[in-house]
Amino acid sequence: MDNNLNFKGGDPGAVKFGNFINYYSFNLPENRLKLLPDHLWRKSLKTTSHLVALDVGCNSGDLTQCLYEFLIDRCCGGTCHILGVDIDPVLVERARHSNIHRDNVLYDCVDVTCDQDREELFSQYLWKHGRAKFDIVFCFSVTMWIHLNSGDEGLTKFLTDICRQTDWLVVEPQPWKCYKEAERRLRRSGGGSFPLFPSLTMRGQVESDIESVLQQQCQFTKVLETSKTRWNRKLSFYRTNSLSEVDMTQQIE
């Protein structure tokens, strides 16, 4: 994987891994928080005295901080700990510097597509908190960047790997038009291209392809889907089939 994580050609939107330097200035954490339904987890999480969560692609940590406050206030029956991870060490350092919940929120730099590094970090964190897996994993607008850099196989592997490490998964897939825009901006900036972009077979209906992987290969069930955000994306909430029977997918108007 390319070690040059900086944006290209002076365009802060021309990035290879979604590591925007000013992400939360144009996509405020509140935009996601207002879509999170506390009733969805309340029954299963209120009985958990210690909630352990993971935020994949945490960027500078603004949303991770808000997720902690949301979970501890409205969903968790006891304490809560969140691990936020990102591929960009500069963003992780910013997250650490601005962390106001240092006892409960931890940030670390890792490439989640690198099995050894990911497994080492996650296993150590879970062991520290006496857990075998996370209660919830959040993946906000992460899947496209994994897909563009690791291909169909890499995205499928990431989804199956992460599902083995959680009971709940919240995912916000980018639609196909975002892929084309990311490719266009990188080319226009002189930063090259995404070499795997032309060979992707999961295209056009990426959200449906991801849902198929999660339901058929990971044995997760989608229990809720929100309306579209201003970025034309939906949050989808999945629960492992190893938990109790779930209700039919709901739609938040």
Beta strands, then each sheet from edge to edge (+ up, - down):
strand 1: 50-56
strand 2: 79-86
strand 3: 105-109
strand 4: 134-140
strand 5: 166-172
strand 6: 220-225
strand 7: 236-240
strand 8: 250-251
sheet 1: 3+ 2+ 1+ 4+ 5+ 7- 6+ 8+
end
